Amino acid sequence: MTQKRIVTAMFFCTFLNKTTRSYAIFFQLRYSK
């Protein structure tokens, strides 16, 4: 149970990190023009 929660937290953090990075790149490209 605890291990599953840790894996879920890690997956969620990674997903959040990728999403934030994608949004940052998107806004950079959008406002640089």
PDBQT receptor file of N, H, CA, C and O in Angstrom, charges set to zero:
ATOM      1  N   MET A   1       0.833  -1.204   0.000  1.00  0.00    +0.000 N 
ATOM      2  CA  MET A   1       0.000   0.000   0.000  1.00  0.00    +0.000 C 
ATOM      3  C   MET A   1       0.872   1.260   0.000  1.00  0.00    +0.000 C 
ATOM      4  O   MET A   1       0.667   2.181  -0.790  1.00  0.00    +0.000 OA
ATOM      5  N   THR A   2       1.850   1.269   0.912  1.00  0.00    +0.000 N 
ATOM      6  H   THR A   2       2.016   0.521   1.554  1.00  0.00    +0.000 HD
ATOM      7  CA  THR A   2       2.714   2.450   0.983  1.00  0.00    +0.000 C 
ATOM      8  C   THR A   2       3.547   2.585  -0.287  1.00  0.00    +0.000 C 
ATOM      9  O   THR A   2       3.719   3.682  -0.817  1.00  0.00    +0.000 OA
ATOM     10  N   GLN A   3       4.061   1.449  -0.768  1.00  0.00    +0.000 N 
ATOM     11  H   GLN A   3       3.921   0.557  -0.338  1.00  0.00    +0.000 HD
ATOM     12  CA  GLN A   3       4.891   1.486  -1.976  1.00  0.00    +0.000 C 
ATOM     13  C   GLN A   3       4.062   1.974  -3.153  1.00  0.00    +0.000 C 
ATOM     14  O   GLN A   3       4.551   2.750  -3.974  1.00  0.00    +0.000 OA
ATOM     15  N   LYS A   4       2.817   1.529  -3.245  1.00  0.00    +0.000 N 
ATOM     16  H   LYS A   4       2.420   0.899  -2.578  1.00  0.00    +0.000 HD
ATOM     17  CA  LYS A   4       1.961   1.950  -4.352  1.00  0.00    +0.000 C 
ATOM     18  C   LYS A   4       1.732   3.456  -4.287  1.00  0.00    +0.000 C 
ATOM     19  O   LYS A   4       1.713   4.133  -5.315  1.00  0.00    +0.000 OA
ATOM     20  N   ARG A   5       1.560   3.969  -3.088  1.00  0.00    +0.000 N 
ATOM     21  H   ARG A   5       1.576   3.419  -2.253  1.00  0.00    +0.000 HD
ATOM     22  CA  ARG A   5       1.335   5.408  -2.932  1.00  0.00    +0.000 C 
ATOM     23  C   ARG A   5       2.565   6.192  -3.372  1.00  0.00    +0.000 C 
ATOM     24  O   ARG A   5       2.448   7.237  -4.012  1.00  0.00    +0.000 OA
ATOM     25  N   ILE A   6       3.753   5.678  -3.024  1.00  0.00    +0.000 N 
ATOM     26  H   ILE A   6       3.848   4.829  -2.505  1.00  0.00    +0.000 HD
ATOM     27  CA  ILE A   6       4.998   6.354  -3.412  1.00  0.00    +0.000 C 
ATOM     28  C   ILE A   6       5.136   6.368  -4.931  1.00  0.00    +0.000 C 
ATOM     29  O   ILE A   6       5.497   7.388  -5.518  1.00  0.00    +0.000 OA
ATOM     30  N   VAL A   7       4.849   5.234  -5.562  1.00  0.00    +0.000 N 
ATOM     31  H   VAL A   7       4.555   4.405  -5.085  1.00  0.00    +0.000 HD
ATOM     32  CA  VAL A   7       4.957   5.155  -7.024  1.00  0.00    +0.000 C 
ATOM     33  C   VAL A   7       3.979   6.125  -7.669  1.00  0.00    +0.000 C 
ATOM     34  O   VAL A   7       4.316   6.801  -8.641  1.00  0.00    +0.000 OA
ATOM     35  N   THR A   8       2.769   6.193  -7.126  1.00  0.00    +0.000 N 
ATOM     36  H   THR A   8       2.496   5.644  -6.336  1.00  0.00    +0.000 HD
ATOM     37  CA  THR A   8       1.774   7.116  -7.680  1.00  0.00    +0.000 C 
ATOM     38  C   THR A   8       2.242   8.556  -7.529  1.00  0.00    +0.000 C 
ATOM     39  O   THR A   8       2.091   9.363  -8.446  1.00  0.00    +0.000 OA
ATOM     40  N   ALA A   9       2.810   8.876  -6.372  1.00  0.00    +0.000 N 
ATOM     41  H   ALA A   9       2.932   8.220  -5.627  1.00  0.00    +0.000 HD
ATOM     42  CA  ALA A   9       3.297  10.234  -6.142  1.00  0.00    +0.000 C 
ATOM     43  C   ALA A   9       4.423  10.577  -7.116  1.00  0.00    +0.000 C 
ATOM     44  O   ALA A   9       4.463  11.674  -7.672  1.00  0.00    +0.000 OA
ATOM     45  N   MET A  10       5.340   9.623  -7.316  1.00  0.00    +0.000 N 
ATOM     46  H   MET A  10       5.307   8.731  -6.864  1.00  0.00    +0.000 HD
ATOM     47  CA  MET A  10       6.445   9.862  -8.252  1.00  0.00    +0.000 C 
ATOM     48  C   MET A  10       5.919  10.072  -9.665  1.00  0.00    +0.000 C 
ATOM     49  O   MET A  10       6.364  10.975 -10.374  1.00  0.00    +0.000 OA
ATOM     50  N   PHE A  11       4.962   9.226 -10.072  1.00  0.00    +0.000 N 
ATOM     51  H   PHE A  11       4.601   8.492  -9.496  1.00  0.00    +0.000 HD
ATOM     52  CA  PHE A  11       4.390   9.357 -11.410  1.00  0.00    +0.000 C 
ATOM     53  C   PHE A  11       3.695  10.705 -11.564  1.00  0.00    +0.000 C 
ATOM     54  O   PHE A  11       3.825  11.365 -12.595  1.00  0.00    +0.000 OA
ATOM     55  N   PHE A  12       2.957  11.110 -10.534  1.00  0.00    +0.000 N 
ATOM     56  H   PHE A  12       2.851  10.574  -9.696  1.00  0.00    +0.000 HD
ATOM     57  CA  PHE A  12       2.230  12.378 -10.589  1.00  0.00    +0.000 C 
ATOM     58  C   PHE A  12       3.204  13.549 -10.674  1.00  0.00    +0.000 C 
ATOM     59  O   PHE A  12       2.989  14.489 -11.439  1.00  0.00    +0.000 OA
ATOM     60  N   CYS A  13       4.278  13.486  -9.883  1.00  0.00    +0.000 N 
ATOM     61  H   CYS A  13       4.453  12.723  -9.262  1.00  0.00    +0.000 HD
ATOM     62  CA  CYS A  13       5.273  14.564  -9.910  1.00  0.00    +0.000 C 
ATOM     63  C   CYS A  13       5.928  14.652 -11.285  1.00  0.00    +0.000 C 
ATOM     64  O   CYS A  13       6.124  15.746 -11.814  1.00  0.00    +0.000 OA
ATOM     65  N   THR A  14       6.265  13.501 -11.863  1.00  0.00    +0.000 N 
ATOM     66  H   THR A  14       6.106  12.612 -11.434  1.00  0.00    +0.000 HD
ATOM     67  CA  THR A  14       6.890  13.500 -13.188  1.00  0.00    +0.000 C 
ATOM     68  C   THR A  14       5.937  14.069 -14.224  1.00  0.00    +0.000 C 
ATOM     69  O   THR A  14       6.337  14.866 -15.073  1.00  0.00    +0.000 OA
ATOM     70  N   PHE A  15       4.671  13.659 -14.154  1.00  0.00    +0.000 N 
ATOM     71  H   PHE A  15       4.347  13.012 -13.464  1.00  0.00    +0.000 HD
ATOM     72  CA  PHE A  15       3.667  14.157 -15.095  1.00  0.00    +0.000 C 
ATOM     73  C   PHE A  15       3.509  15.663 -14.957  1.00  0.00    +0.000 C 
ATOM     74  O   PHE A  15       3.428  16.382 -15.953  1.00  0.00    +0.000 OA
ATOM     75  N   LEU A  16       3.466  16.140 -13.708  1.00  0.00    +0.000 N 
ATOM     76  H   LEU A  16       3.531  15.557 -12.898  1.00  0.00    +0.000 HD
ATOM     77  CA  LEU A  16       3.309  17.573 -13.460  1.00  0.00    +0.000 C 
ATOM     78  C   LEU A  16       4.524  18.329 -14.000  1.00  0.00    +0.000 C 
ATOM     79  O   LEU A  16       4.386  19.401 -14.588  1.00  0.00    +0.000 OA
ATOM     80  N   ASN A  17       5.719  17.756 -13.792  1.00  0.00    +0.000 N 
ATOM     81  H   ASN A  17       5.830  16.885 -13.314  1.00  0.00    +0.000 HD
ATOM     82  CA  ASN A  17       6.948  18.394 -14.253  1.00  0.00    +0.000 C 
ATOM     83  C   ASN A  17       6.943  18.525 -15.772  1.00  0.00    +0.000 C 
ATOM     84  O   ASN A  17       7.263  19.586 -16.308  1.00  0.00    +0.000 OA
ATOM     85  N   LYS A  18       6.577  17.442 -16.469  1.00  0.00    +0.000 N 
ATOM     86  H   LYS A  18       6.316  16.580 -16.034  1.00  0.00    +0.000 HD
ATOM     87  CA  LYS A  18       6.556  17.481 -17.932  1.00  0.00    +0.000 C 
ATOM     88  C   LYS A  18       5.517  18.481 -18.427  1.00  0.00    +0.000 C 
ATOM     89  O   LYS A  18       5.767  19.219 -19.380  1.00  0.00    +0.000 OA
ATOM     90  N   THR A  19       4.349  18.507 -17.777  1.00  0.00    +0.000 N 
ATOM     91  H   THR A  19       4.146  17.908 -17.003  1.00  0.00    +0.000 HD
ATOM     92  CA  THR A  19       3.296  19.426 -18.201  1.00  0.00    +0.000 C 
ATOM     93  C   THR A  19       3.746  20.868 -18.016  1.00  0.00    +0.000 C 
ATOM     94  O   THR A  19       3.538  21.707 -18.892  1.00  0.00    +0.000 OA
ATOM     95  N   THR A  20       4.365  21.153 -16.870  1.00  0.00    +0.000 N 
ATOM     96  H   THR A  20       4.534  20.471 -16.159  1.00  0.00    +0.000 HD
ATOM     97  CA  THR A  20       4.829  22.517 -16.605  1.00  0.00    +0.000 C 
ATOM     98  C   THR A  20       5.881  22.927 -17.626  1.00  0.00    +0.000 C 
ATOM     99  O   THR A  20       5.868  24.050 -18.129  1.00  0.00    +0.000 OA
ATOM    100  N   ARG A  21       6.794  22.003 -17.928  1.00  0.00    +0.000 N 
ATOM    101  H   ARG A  21       6.804  21.091 -17.519  1.00  0.00    +0.000 HD
ATOM    102  CA  ARG A  21       7.849  22.305 -18.895  1.00  0.00    +0.000 C 
ATOM    103  C   ARG A  21       7.238  22.561 -20.266  1.00  0.00    +0.000 C 
ATOM    104  O   ARG A  21       7.653  23.482 -20.969  1.00  0.00    +0.000 OA
ATOM    105  N   SER A  22       6.258  21.754 -20.650  1.00  0.00    +0.000 N 
ATOM    106  H   SER A  22       5.921  21.005 -20.079  1.00  0.00    +0.000 HD
ATOM    107  CA  SER A  22       5.621  21.925 -21.955  1.00  0.00    +0.000 C 
ATOM    108  C   SER A  22       4.928  23.279 -22.033  1.00  0.00    +0.000 C 
ATOM    109  O   SER A  22       5.016  23.971 -23.047  1.00  0.00    +0.000 OA
ATOM    110  N   TYR A  23       4.236  23.655 -20.954  1.00  0.00    +0.000 N 
ATOM    111  H   TYR A  23       4.164  23.092 -20.130  1.00  0.00    +0.000 HD
ATOM    112  CA  TYR A  23       3.555  24.952 -20.947  1.00  0.00    +0.000 C 
ATOM    113  C   TYR A  23       4.564  26.092 -21.013  1.00  0.00    +0.000 C 
ATOM    114  O   TYR A  23       4.329  27.090 -21.694  1.00  0.00    +0.000 OA
ATOM    115  N   ALA A  24       5.691  25.950 -20.306  1.00  0.00    +0.000 N 
ATOM    116  H   ALA A  24       5.882  25.139 -19.753  1.00  0.00    +0.000 HD
ATOM    117  CA  ALA A  24       6.714  26.992 -20.320  1.00  0.00    +0.000 C 
ATOM    118  C   ALA A  24       7.257  27.171 -21.731  1.00  0.00    +0.000 C 
ATOM    119  O   ALA A  24       7.406  28.299 -22.201  1.00  0.00    +0.000 OA
ATOM    120  N   ILE A  25       7.554  26.062 -22.410  1.00  0.00    +0.000 N 
ATOM    121  H   ILE A  25       7.433  25.145 -22.028  1.00  0.00    +0.000 HD
ATOM    122  CA  ILE A  25       8.058  26.140 -23.788  1.00  0.00    +0.000 C 
ATOM    123  C   ILE A  25       6.996  26.749 -24.695  1.00  0.00    +0.000 C 
ATOM    124  O   ILE A  25       7.302  27.574 -25.556  1.00  0.00    +0.000 OA
ATOM    125  N   PHE A  26       5.742  26.335 -24.494  1.00  0.00    +0.000 N 
ATOM    126  H   PHE A  26       5.493  25.666 -23.795  1.00  0.00    +0.000 HD
ATOM    127  CA  PHE A  26       4.648  26.838 -25.324  1.00  0.00    +0.000 C 
ATOM    128  C   PHE A  26       4.520  28.351 -25.183  1.00  0.00    +0.000 C 
ATOM    129  O   PHE A  26       4.396  29.062 -26.180  1.00  0.00    +0.000 OA
ATOM    130  N   PHE A  27       4.550  28.845 -23.940  1.00  0.00    +0.000 N 
ATOM    131  H   PHE A  27       4.651  28.267 -23.130  1.00  0.00    +0.000 HD
ATOM    132  CA  PHE A  27       4.407  30.284 -23.729  1.00  0.00    +0.000 C 
ATOM    133  C   PHE A  27       5.624  31.034 -24.257  1.00  0.00    +0.000 C 
ATOM    134  O   PHE A  27       5.497  32.141 -24.782  1.00  0.00    +0.000 OA
ATOM    135  N   GLN A  28       6.811  30.429 -24.119  1.00  0.00    +0.000 N 
ATOM    136  H   GLN A  28       6.915  29.530 -23.693  1.00  0.00    +0.000 HD
ATOM    137  CA  GLN A  28       8.017  31.075 -24.641  1.00  0.00    +0.000 C 
ATOM    138  C   GLN A  28       7.909  31.241 -26.150  1.00  0.00    +0.000 C 
ATOM    139  O   GLN A  28       8.187  32.316 -26.682  1.00  0.00    +0.000 OA
ATOM    140  N   LEU A  29       7.506  30.183 -26.838  1.00  0.00    +0.000 N 
ATOM    141  H   LEU A  29       7.280  29.310 -26.406  1.00  0.00    +0.000 HD
ATOM    142  CA  LEU A  29       7.393  30.251 -28.294  1.00  0.00    +0.000 C 
ATOM    143  C   LEU A  29       6.301  31.232 -28.698  1.00  0.00    +0.000 C 
ATOM    144  O   LEU A  29       6.440  31.954 -29.685  1.00  0.00    +0.000 OA
ATOM    145  N   ARG A  30       5.217  31.254 -27.932  1.00  0.00    +0.000 N 
ATOM    146  H   ARG A  30       5.104  30.667 -27.130  1.00  0.00    +0.000 HD
ATOM    147  CA  ARG A  30       4.086  32.101 -28.295  1.00  0.00    +0.000 C 
ATOM    148  C   ARG A  30       4.419  33.580 -28.129  1.00  0.00    +0.000 C 
ATOM    149  O   ARG A  30       4.076  34.393 -28.988  1.00  0.00    +0.000 OA
ATOM    150  N   TYR A  31       5.086  33.934 -27.030  1.00  0.00    +0.000 N 
ATOM    151  H   TYR A  31       5.365  33.274 -26.332  1.00  0.00    +0.000 HD
ATOM    152  CA  TYR A  31       5.330  35.355 -26.765  1.00  0.00    +0.000 C 
ATOM    153  C   TYR A  31       6.656  35.850 -27.330  1.00  0.00    +0.000 C 
ATOM    154  O   TYR A  31       6.932  37.049 -27.291  1.00  0.00    +0.000 OA
ATOM    155  N   SER A  32       7.486  34.940 -27.859  1.00  0.00    +0.000 N 
ATOM    156  H   SER A  32       7.262  33.966 -27.891  1.00  0.00    +0.000 HD
ATOM    157  CA  SER A  32       8.750  35.393 -28.435  1.00  0.00    +0.000 C 
ATOM    158  C   SER A  32       8.528  35.981 -29.821  1.00  0.00    +0.000 C 
ATOM    159  O   SER A  32       9.349  36.761 -30.306  1.00  0.00    +0.000 OA
ATOM    160  N   LYS A  33       7.415  35.609 -30.465  1.00  0.00    +0.000 N 
ATOM    161  H   LYS A  33       6.749  34.976 -30.071  1.00  0.00    +0.000 HD
ATOM    162  CA  LYS A  33       7.151  36.108 -31.810  1.00  0.00    +0.000 C 
ATOM    163  C   LYS A  33       6.604  37.531 -31.747  1.00  0.00    +0.000 C 
ATOM    164  O   LYS A  33       6.317  38.129 -32.784  1.00  0.00    +0.000 OA
TER     165      LYS A  33
